[in-house]
């Protein structure tokens, strides 16, 4: 199973006006960056971030787990250690 925050870079989703996305916040999804309801098995208390696009624009979604604006990317992946053990903690 893929993990949300093993990406070491952002996910780019090409959003379209009116489209709805459930974005993973627990990090355990099988379909990053989208929620696959793994949070229900993880007992993390996390819920997906629900987003409806207001315009046709790309969505930059955090893939490293370090963004201070999660679920949105703030560029934190650029300073993440390259150590794989660091990324696997999610």
HELIX and SHEET records of a PDB file:
HELIX    1   1 UNK A    4  UNK A    6  5                                   3    
HELIX    2   2 UNK A   39  UNK A   42  1                                   4    
HELIX    3   3 UNK A   76  UNK A   79  5                                   4    
HELIX    4   4 UNK A   84  UNK A   87  1                                   4    
SHEET    1   A 2 UNK A  11  UNK A  15  0                                        
SHEET    2   A 2 UNK A  57  UNK A  61 -1                                        
SHEET    1   B 2 UNK A  20  UNK A  23  0                                        
SHEET    2   B 2 UNK A  49  UNK A  52 -1                                        
END                                                                             
